[in-house]
Amino acid sequence: VSEARCGQRSAAGHLERPKPLPLPDAADKIKMALNSGSPPGVGPYYENHGYQPESLYPPQPATAPRAYPVYPAPYYPPAVPQYTPRVLTHTSTPAIHTQPKSPLGTGCTAKTKKALCITVVLGTILAGAAVAAVLLWKFMEDKCSVSGIECGSSGTCISPSQWCDGVLHCPSGEDENRCVRLYGPNFILQVYSSQRKSWHPVCQDNWSDSYGRAACQDMGYRNSFYSSQGIADDSGATSFMKLNISAGHMDLYKKLYHSDVCSSKTVVSLRCIECGVSAKGSRQSRIVGGTSASLGDWPWQVSLHVQGTHVCGGSIISPEWIVTAAHCVEEPLNNPRYWTAFAGILRQSFMFYGHGHRVGKVISHPNYDSKTKNNDIALMKLQTPLTFNDRVKPVCLPNPGMMLEPEQSCWISGWGATYEKGKTSDELNAVMVPLIEPWRCNSKYVYNNLVTPAMICAGFLRGGVDSCQGDSGGPLVTLKSRVWWLIGDTSWGSGCAKANRPGVYGNVTVFTDWIYRQMRANS
């Protein structure tokens, strides 16, 4: 693992299939991002000098550490140069001074031409006004496509982060009306009550699959529904949301009301997608110093390519959506047209002949910090949905309320280097790594308070087993209740498999709500 674990270079002589890019300056930037050979210039914590830096540009001299109020550790961030946007100015072209002309031009001075010229000018003005009106109407129509969600009652837009946060931002409260989530390892459906400002399970009484489909759609699973059934509530709830079947053909959420009694004594367990199913056996395999994976072991694993070269890993969470790391898609790689995702293929050499899926949208976490790697998570939406089979399946997003053991056994997988300073692996490899408690990972002998609550550590403090460069963005998964859950995405570390330098991963458990918001807003 370099500063980050992303393989932002082409492996020497390995899968070199550059494709021409439309813009020469963009192509130069991409080439620099993939082939940069300069070592990271700073820092005791990002010290894998054998690898290329995560920075897309040659490093500049180290600067003083930036203050980090919550974790004030001695920290020297990797230098990321800031460039002033290129803006055309009036001095870009020579000024040409001419005598002012009449508004209608010199040809309009004669009486015979004056009427014709006036007609032409007025026609031009009217045409321009019509074009402006069309553009304004188009802007008004799509005004919420960028800024978030439209309040149906007023037409105003609110940010996706204000959706289901317990505060009424829309005049009629639409932003708090369709707030659903899945809770715990048993996928218990919960609905947020803006009146009581709390989440409540939905009683199974009078429930049907049609309501389940509506709830799944509101979570961002477009046209996706797997199962809905009643199970015993293990959340200890004393109040439920219950269906009022006499309410007629109303909206699902308008039919729900608070009740302290649930006659069936069961609550709705809802699964919008069949996720977390793997063909993996019990054999041990490893990334650094281990063996390769088999087809169907990690069916959610994807390889993300730029110009025919593996750059990062990712995890399938739906037919259209992939989770990866934000540092993988830093500028200029935040442009979706540069990316292609390969699923269901174990060898990089086979991806030359395989069918890749083009990426249509890249969404990086708005609070991602390229220096500290805090909030290192991003989403990719594919242009065309994946077809699920034995080799291609989604992993489950972790639900709130899931309890993990302090040293929970997890697995990482990817095509990263199999030893420090090695090249990208041709085969998909995997390894079992236990979680490491935050206080251990933040001790002065390990990462000295560099690990934030949005990160999670996993590995062995003795070293020997780890993710490595090229594994970035790939999955950290765990098996619980016979389901595989996406706990983290490979983010950063110091070297590969070194003692007291375990892998650090984006803590997906704190990003589940953000992921669902993006899926809803971009469905």
C-alpha positions as CSV (number, residue, x, y, z in Angstrom):
1,V,0.0,0.0,0.0
2,S,1.4,3.3,-1.0
3,E,0.0,6.6,0.4
4,A,-3.2,5.0,-0.7
5,R,-3.6,1.5,-2.1
6,C,-4.6,2.5,-5.6
7,G,-2.6,1.1,-8.5
8,Q,-2.2,4.5,-10.2
9,R,0.3,3.3,-12.7
10,S,0.5,0.8,-15.4
11,A,2.3,-2.4,-14.4
12,A,5.5,-2.7,-16.5
13,G,4.6,-4.6,-19.6
14,H,1.3,-5.7,-18.1
15,L,-2.1,-5.0,-19.8
16,E,-0.8,-2.0,-21.6
17,R,-3.8,-1.1,-23.8
18,P,-4.0,2.7,-24.1
19,K,-7.0,4.1,-25.8
20,P,-7.1,7.5,-27.4
21,L,-8.9,10.1,-25.3
22,P,-10.8,13.0,-26.8
23,L,-9.0,15.8,-25.2
24,P,-5.2,16.0,-25.5
25,D,-4.7,17.8,-22.2
26,A,-7.0,15.3,-20.5
27,A,-5.0,12.5,-22.0
28,D,-1.8,14.0,-20.6
29,K,-3.3,14.2,-17.2
30,I,-4.5,10.6,-17.3
31,K,-1.1,9.4,-18.5
32,M,0.5,11.3,-15.7
33,A,-1.9,9.8,-13.1
34,L,-1.3,6.3,-14.3
35,N,2.4,6.3,-15.0
36,S,3.8,8.8,-12.4
37,G,7.0,7.3,-11.0
38,S,7.9,10.0,-8.5
39,P,8.0,8.8,-4.9
40,P,5.8,10.4,-2.3
41,G,7.9,13.1,-0.9
42,V,6.7,13.4,2.7
43,G,5.5,11.7,5.8
44,P,6.4,9.0,8.2
45,Y,3.0,7.3,7.7
46,Y,2.9,7.0,3.9
47,E,6.3,5.6,3.4
48,N,6.0,3.0,0.6
49,H,8.5,4.8,-1.6
50,G,8.6,2.0,-4.0
51,Y,5.2,2.9,-5.3
52,Q,3.8,5.9,-7.2
53,P,2.0,8.5,-5.1
54,E,-1.7,8.9,-5.0
55,S,-1.1,12.5,-6.0
56,L,-1.7,12.9,-9.7
57,Y,1.1,15.4,-10.1
58,P,4.8,15.4,-9.1
59,P,5.1,16.1,-5.4
60,Q,6.1,19.5,-4.1
61,P,8.3,20.1,-1.0
62,A,6.6,19.1,2.2
63,T,4.6,21.7,4.1
64,A,3.8,22.0,7.8
65,P,1.1,19.7,9.1
66,R,-2.4,20.8,8.8
67,A,-4.3,21.1,12.1
68,Y,-6.7,18.3,12.6
69,P,-8.8,19.2,15.7
70,V,-10.3,15.8,16.5
71,Y,-7.0,13.8,16.0
72,P,-4.1,16.2,16.7
73,A,-1.4,13.7,15.9
74,P,2.0,14.7,14.4
75,Y,1.1,14.3,10.8
76,Y,2.8,15.3,7.5
77,P,0.3,15.0,4.7
78,P,1.3,14.2,1.2
79,A,1.7,17.3,-0.9
80,V,-1.1,17.8,-3.4
81,P,-0.5,20.9,-5.5
82,Q,-3.3,23.3,-6.1
83,Y,-3.8,24.7,-9.6
84,T,-5.6,27.8,-10.5
85,P,-8.3,27.1,-13.0
86,R,-7.5,28.2,-16.5
87,V,-9.7,31.1,-17.3
88,L,-9.8,33.1,-20.5
89,T,-9.3,36.8,-19.9
90,H,-9.4,39.9,-22.1
91,T,-5.6,39.9,-22.4
92,S,-5.7,36.4,-23.9
93,T,-6.1,37.9,-27.4
94,P,-4.8,41.2,-28.8
95,A,-7.1,44.1,-28.5
96,I,-8.3,45.6,-31.8
97,H,-9.6,49.2,-31.5
98,T,-12.1,50.3,-34.2
99,Q,-14.5,53.2,-34.6
100,P,-17.9,52.5,-33.1
101,K,-20.6,51.6,-35.6
102,S,-24.3,52.3,-35.7
103,P,-26.4,49.6,-34.2
104,L,-27.8,48.6,-37.6
105,G,-24.4,48.7,-39.4
106,T,-23.3,50.9,-42.2
107,G,-25.5,49.1,-44.7
108,C,-28.6,50.3,-43.0
109,T,-28.2,54.0,-43.7
110,A,-30.0,54.0,-47.0
111,K,-33.8,54.2,-46.8
112,T,-34.3,51.3,-49.1
113,K,-32.4,48.9,-46.8
114,K,-33.4,50.3,-43.5
115,A,-36.7,48.4,-43.1
116,L,-35.1,45.1,-44.1
117,C,-32.2,45.5,-41.7
118,I,-34.6,46.4,-38.8
119,T,-36.6,43.3,-39.6
120,V,-33.4,41.1,-39.5
121,V,-32.3,42.6,-36.2
122,L,-35.7,42.2,-34.6
123,G,-35.9,38.6,-35.8
124,T,-32.4,37.9,-34.4
125,I,-33.5,39.3,-31.0
126,L,-36.7,37.3,-31.0
127,A,-34.8,34.1,-31.9
128,G,-32.3,34.7,-29.1
129,A,-35.1,35.3,-26.6
130,A,-36.7,32.0,-27.7
131,V,-33.5,30.1,-27.2
132,A,-33.0,31.7,-23.8
133,A,-36.5,30.8,-22.8
134,V,-36.0,27.2,-23.8
135,L,-32.7,27.0,-21.9
136,L,-34.3,28.6,-18.8
137,W,-37.2,26.1,-19.0
138,K,-34.8,23.3,-19.3
139,F,-32.8,24.6,-16.3
140,M,-35.9,24.9,-14.2
141,E,-37.0,21.4,-15.2
142,D,-33.6,19.9,-14.2
143,K,-32.8,22.3,-11.4
144,C,-32.8,19.6,-8.7
145,S,-30.8,17.1,-10.7
146,V,-27.6,18.7,-9.3
147,S,-28.7,20.3,-6.0
148,G,-30.7,17.4,-4.7
149,I,-34.4,16.7,-4.1
150,E,-37.4,18.8,-5.1
151,C,-40.1,19.6,-2.6
152,G,-43.3,18.7,-4.4
153,S,-45.3,21.4,-2.7
154,S,-43.1,24.4,-3.4
155,G,-40.7,23.3,-6.1
156,T,-37.7,24.3,-4.0
157,C,-34.7,22.0,-3.8
158,I,-32.9,20.5,-0.8
159,S,-29.6,18.8,-0.4
160,P,-29.7,15.0,-0.2
161,S,-28.0,15.3,3.2
162,Q,-31.1,17.0,4.5
163,W,-33.4,14.1,3.5
164,C,-34.6,12.1,6.5
165,D,-32.5,14.0,9.0
166,G,-35.4,14.6,11.4
167,V,-35.8,18.3,10.4
168,L,-38.6,19.5,8.1
169,H,-36.9,21.4,5.2
170,C,-39.8,21.2,2.7
171,P,-42.9,23.3,3.5
172,S,-45.1,20.3,3.7
173,G,-42.5,18.0,5.1
174,E,-42.0,15.7,2.1
175,D,-38.3,15.3,2.9
176,E,-39.3,13.4,6.1
177,N,-42.2,11.4,4.7
178,R,-40.5,8.6,2.9
179,C,-37.7,7.7,5.3
180,V,-37.1,4.0,5.4
181,R,-34.1,1.9,6.4
182,L,-33.2,-1.7,7.1
183,Y,-31.9,-2.5,10.6
184,G,-29.7,-5.2,11.9
185,P,-28.5,-8.5,10.4
186,N,-32.2,-9.6,9.9
187,F,-33.1,-6.6,7.6
188,I,-35.9,-5.3,9.8
189,L,-37.8,-2.6,8.0
190,Q,-37.9,0.7,10.0
191,V,-39.7,3.9,9.2
192,Y,-38.7,7.3,10.6
193,S,-41.3,9.2,12.5
194,S,-40.9,13.0,12.1
195,Q,-43.4,13.4,15.0
196,R,-41.5,11.3,17.5
197,K,-38.1,11.9,15.8
198,S,-37.2,8.2,16.0
199,W,-37.1,5.0,14.0
200,H,-39.8,2.3,14.4
201,P,-40.2,-1.2,13.0
202,V,-43.1,-1.9,10.8
203,C,-45.7,-4.4,12.2
204,Q,-46.3,-7.4,9.8
205,D,-50.1,-7.1,10.3
206,N,-51.8,-6.6,6.9
207,W,-48.4,-6.2,5.1
208,S,-47.9,-7.4,1.5
209,D,-45.1,-7.5,-1.0
210,S,-46.5,-4.5,-2.9
211,Y,-45.7,-2.3,0.1
212,G,-42.2,-3.9,0.2
213,R,-41.6,-3.0,-3.4
214,A,-42.6,0.6,-2.7
215,A,-40.2,0.7,0.3
216,C,-37.3,-0.7,-1.8
217,Q,-37.9,1.9,-4.5
218,D,-37.7,4.6,-1.8
219,M,-34.3,3.2,-0.7
220,G,-32.9,3.6,-4.2
221,Y,-33.4,0.0,-5.4
222,R,-35.0,0.8,-8.7
223,N,-37.1,-2.2,-9.9
224,S,-35.5,-4.5,-7.3
225,F,-37.3,-6.6,-4.8
226,Y,-36.3,-9.9,-3.3
227,S,-38.4,-10.9,-0.3
228,S,-40.6,-9.7,2.5
229,Q,-41.6,-11.7,5.6
230,G,-42.5,-11.4,9.2
231,I,-39.9,-12.2,11.9
232,A,-39.7,-11.8,15.7
233,D,-38.5,-8.3,16.6
234,D,-35.1,-8.4,18.3
235,S,-34.6,-4.6,18.5
236,G,-36.6,-4.2,21.8
237,A,-39.0,-1.8,20.2
238,T,-42.1,-0.8,22.2
239,S,-43.8,1.2,19.5
240,F,-44.5,0.1,15.9
241,M,-45.6,1.6,12.6
242,K,-48.8,-0.2,11.6
243,L,-50.8,-0.2,8.4
244,N,-54.3,1.3,8.4
245,I,-56.0,-0.8,5.7
246,S,-59.2,1.2,5.9
247,A,-57.2,4.3,4.6
248,G,-58.1,3.3,1.0
249,H,-55.8,3.6,-2.0
250,M,-53.4,6.0,-0.3
251,D,-49.6,6.3,-0.3
252,L,-47.9,3.7,1.8
253,Y,-46.6,6.2,4.3
254,K,-49.9,7.9,4.7
255,K,-51.3,4.5,5.7
256,L,-48.8,4.0,8.5
257,Y,-49.7,5.1,12.1
258,H,-48.1,4.6,15.5
259,S,-49.2,1.7,17.6
260,D,-48.0,0.2,20.8
261,V,-49.5,-3.2,19.9
262,C,-48.6,-5.6,17.1
263,S,-51.1,-8.4,16.9
264,S,-48.9,-10.8,14.9
265,K,-46.0,-10.1,17.3
266,T,-43.8,-10.1,14.2
267,V,-42.2,-7.2,12.2
268,V,-41.4,-6.9,8.5
269,S,-38.0,-8.2,7.3
270,L,-37.4,-6.8,3.9
271,R,-34.7,-7.7,1.4
272,C,-34.6,-5.6,-1.7
273,I,-31.9,-7.5,-3.4
274,E,-30.4,-11.0,-3.0
275,C,-27.0,-10.0,-1.7
276,G,-24.1,-11.4,0.2
277,V,-24.2,-14.9,-1.3
278,S,-20.9,-16.5,-2.1
279,A,-19.6,-19.9,-3.3
280,K,-16.6,-19.5,-1.1
281,G,-15.4,-22.6,0.8
282,S,-13.4,-22.8,4.0
283,R,-10.0,-22.9,2.4
284,Q,-7.5,-20.2,3.3
285,S,-6.2,-17.8,0.6
286,R,-4.1,-14.7,0.9
287,I,-3.2,-11.5,-1.1
288,V,0.3,-10.9,0.2
289,G,2.0,-14.4,0.1
290,G,-1.2,-16.3,-0.6
291,T,-3.2,-18.2,-3.2
292,S,-5.7,-17.1,-5.8
293,A,-9.4,-17.0,-5.5
294,S,-11.9,-19.2,-7.4
295,L,-14.9,-18.2,-9.5
296,G,-17.9,-17.4,-7.3
297,D,-15.8,-16.8,-4.2
298,W,-16.1,-13.0,-4.3
299,P,-18.7,-12.4,-6.9
300,W,-19.1,-8.7,-5.9
301,Q,-15.5,-7.9,-6.7
302,V,-14.9,-5.7,-9.8
303,S,-11.7,-4.4,-11.4
304,L,-11.9,-0.7,-12.4
305,H,-9.8,0.1,-15.5
306,V,-8.5,3.3,-17.0
307,Q,-7.1,3.1,-20.5
308,G,-7.1,-0.7,-20.3
309,T,-5.1,-0.8,-17.1
310,H,-6.3,-2.0,-13.7
311,V,-6.3,1.0,-11.3
312,C,-8.6,0.2,-8.4
313,G,-11.0,-2.4,-7.1
314,G,-14.7,-2.0,-6.2
315,S,-17.7,-3.8,-4.8
316,I,-21.1,-4.4,-6.5
317,I,-24.1,-3.4,-4.4
318,S,-26.8,-3.4,-7.1
319,P,-27.0,-4.0,-10.8
320,E,-26.0,-0.4,-11.4
321,W,-24.0,0.7,-8.4
322,I,-20.4,0.1,-7.3
323,V,-18.7,1.2,-4.1
324,T,-15.0,2.2,-4.4
325,A,-12.6,4.6,-2.7
326,A,-12.7,8.4,-3.2
327,H,-8.9,8.6,-3.6
328,C,-9.3,6.4,-6.7
329,V,-11.4,9.1,-8.4
330,E,-9.5,12.2,-7.6
331,E,-9.3,14.7,-10.4
332,P,-8.8,14.1,-13.3
333,L,-10.1,10.6,-12.7
334,N,-13.4,11.9,-11.5
335,N,-14.6,11.9,-15.1
336,P,-16.8,8.8,-15.5
337,R,-15.9,8.4,-19.2
338,Y,-12.4,7.2,-18.3
339,W,-13.6,4.2,-16.3
340,T,-14.6,0.7,-17.3
341,A,-15.7,-2.0,-14.7
342,F,-15.0,-5.7,-15.2
343,A,-17.0,-8.2,-13.2
344,G,-17.0,-12.0,-13.0
345,I,-13.4,-12.3,-14.4
346,L,-10.6,-13.6,-12.2
347,R,-7.6,-12.8,-14.4
348,Q,-6.5,-9.4,-15.6
349,S,-5.2,-11.0,-18.8
350,F,-8.7,-12.3,-19.6
351,M,-10.2,-8.8,-19.2
352,F,-8.6,-7.9,-22.6
353,Y,-11.3,-10.1,-24.2
354,G,-14.0,-9.7,-21.6
355,H,-17.0,-7.4,-21.7
356,G,-16.5,-4.2,-19.6
357,H,-19.2,-2.0,-18.3
358,R,-18.8,1.8,-18.9
359,V,-19.3,4.1,-16.0
360,G,-21.9,6.7,-16.3
361,K,-21.6,8.7,-13.1
362,V,-18.9,9.1,-10.4
363,I,-20.0,10.4,-6.9
364,S,-17.2,11.0,-4.4
365,H,-18.1,11.7,-0.7
366,P,-18.4,15.5,-0.3
367,N,-16.4,15.5,2.9
368,Y,-13.5,13.4,1.5
369,D,-10.1,14.8,2.7
370,S,-7.3,13.9,0.3
371,K,-4.7,14.6,3.0
372,T,-6.0,12.6,5.9
373,K,-8.0,10.1,3.7
374,N,-11.0,10.8,5.9
375,N,-14.4,9.8,4.3
376,D,-12.5,7.8,1.6
377,I,-15.5,6.4,-0.2
378,A,-17.1,6.9,-3.7
379,L,-19.9,5.5,-5.8
380,M,-19.9,4.6,-9.5
381,K,-23.2,4.2,-11.4
382,L,-22.8,2.0,-14.5
383,Q,-24.3,3.1,-17.9
384,T,-25.9,-0.3,-18.3
385,P,-26.9,-2.7,-15.4
386,L,-24.9,-5.8,-14.6
387,T,-26.5,-9.2,-15.2
388,F,-26.3,-11.3,-12.1
389,N,-25.2,-15.0,-12.2
390,D,-23.0,-17.4,-10.2
391,R,-19.9,-15.2,-10.9
392,V,-21.5,-11.8,-10.6
393,K,-23.5,-10.9,-7.4
394,P,-23.9,-8.0,-5.0
395,V,-22.6,-7.8,-1.5
396,C,-24.9,-6.5,1.3
397,L,-24.5,-3.0,2.7
398,P,-24.1,-3.1,6.5
399,N,-27.3,-2.1,8.3
400,P,-27.3,0.1,11.3
401,G,-27.6,-2.0,14.5
402,M,-25.2,-4.6,13.4
403,M,-22.8,-5.7,16.2
404,L,-19.3,-6.6,15.2
405,E,-16.8,-8.4,17.4
406,P,-13.7,-6.5,18.4
407,E,-11.6,-8.9,16.4
408,Q,-14.3,-9.9,13.8
409,S,-12.9,-12.1,11.0
410,C,-13.0,-10.3,7.7
411,W,-11.7,-10.9,4.2
412,I,-10.1,-8.6,1.6
413,S,-9.7,-9.3,-2.1
414,G,-8.1,-7.7,-5.1
415,W,-5.5,-7.7,-7.9
416,G,-3.0,-5.7,-5.9
417,A,0.7,-6.5,-5.6
418,T,1.5,-9.8,-3.8
419,Y,4.5,-8.3,-2.1
420,E,5.8,-4.9,-1.3
421,K,7.1,-3.1,-4.4
422,G,5.7,-5.8,-6.6
423,K,3.5,-5.4,-9.7
424,T,-0.2,-5.8,-10.0
425,S,-1.3,-9.4,-9.8
426,D,-2.8,-11.1,-12.8
427,E,-5.0,-13.3,-10.5
428,L,-7.6,-12.2,-8.0
429,N,-6.3,-13.0,-4.5
430,A,-8.0,-12.9,-1.1
431,V,-6.9,-13.0,2.6
432,M,-8.6,-13.3,6.0
433,V,-7.8,-10.4,8.3
434,P,-9.3,-9.7,11.7
435,L,-10.6,-6.2,12.7
436,I,-8.3,-4.2,15.0
437,E,-9.9,-2.1,17.7
438,P,-9.5,1.7,17.1
439,W,-7.6,2.2,20.3
440,R,-5.0,-0.3,19.2
441,C,-4.7,1.1,15.7
442,N,-4.4,4.6,17.1
443,S,-1.6,3.8,19.6
444,K,1.7,5.6,19.2
445,Y,3.3,2.3,18.1
446,V,0.9,1.9,15.2
447,Y,-0.8,4.9,13.5
448,N,-0.7,7.4,16.3
449,N,-4.2,8.8,16.1
450,L,-4.4,9.0,12.3
451,V,-7.4,6.6,12.2
452,T,-10.7,8.5,12.4
453,P,-14.2,7.1,13.1
454,A,-14.8,7.0,9.4
455,M,-11.9,4.5,9.1
456,I,-11.5,0.9,10.2
457,C,-8.3,-1.1,10.7
458,A,-7.9,-4.8,9.8
459,G,-4.9,-7.1,9.7
460,F,-2.2,-8.6,11.9
461,L,0.1,-6.3,13.9
462,R,2.8,-8.9,13.5
463,G,2.6,-8.2,9.7
464,G,2.9,-10.8,6.9
465,V,-0.7,-10.5,5.6
466,D,-2.2,-7.3,4.1
467,S,-3.7,-5.6,1.2
468,C,-1.2,-3.8,-1.1
469,Q,-1.0,-1.3,-3.9
470,G,-3.7,-1.9,-6.5
471,D,-6.2,-3.2,-4.0
472,S,-7.6,0.3,-3.3
473,G,-11.4,0.6,-3.3
474,G,-11.8,-3.1,-3.1
475,P,-13.9,-4.9,-0.4
476,L,-13.4,-5.7,3.2
477,V,-16.2,-8.1,3.9
478,T,-17.4,-10.2,6.9
479,L,-19.8,-13.2,7.2
480,K,-22.6,-12.7,9.7
481,S,-26.0,-14.5,9.9
482,R,-24.9,-16.5,6.8
483,V,-24.7,-13.2,4.8
484,W,-21.6,-11.4,3.5
485,W,-21.5,-7.7,4.5
486,L,-19.4,-4.9,3.0
487,I,-17.6,-3.5,6.1
488,G,-14.9,-1.4,4.4
489,D,-13.2,-0.3,1.2
490,T,-9.4,-0.5,1.0
491,S,-8.0,3.0,1.7
492,W,-4.4,3.4,2.9
493,G,-1.6,2.0,4.9
494,S,2.2,2.2,5.4
495,G,3.9,-0.3,3.1
496,C,2.5,-3.8,2.7
497,A,2.3,-6.4,5.4
498,K,4.7,-4.6,7.7
499,A,4.6,-5.1,11.5
500,N,2.5,-2.5,13.3
501,R,1.3,-1.1,9.9
502,P,-2.0,-2.8,9.2
503,G,-4.4,-1.9,6.4
504,V,-6.8,1.0,6.9
505,Y,-10.2,0.9,5.2
506,G,-13.1,3.3,4.8
507,N,-15.7,2.4,7.4
508,V,-18.7,1.6,5.2
509,T,-20.9,1.1,8.3
510,V,-21.0,4.9,8.8
511,F,-21.7,5.6,5.1
512,T,-24.7,3.4,4.5
513,D,-27.2,6.2,4.8
514,W,-25.1,8.4,2.5
515,I,-25.0,5.5,-0.1
516,Y,-28.8,5.1,0.0
517,R,-29.3,8.8,-0.4
518,Q,-27.2,8.9,-3.5
519,M,-29.0,5.9,-4.9
520,R,-32.4,7.6,-4.3
521,A,-31.3,10.9,-5.7
522,N,-29.7,9.4,-8.8
523,S,-32.1,6.5,-9.6
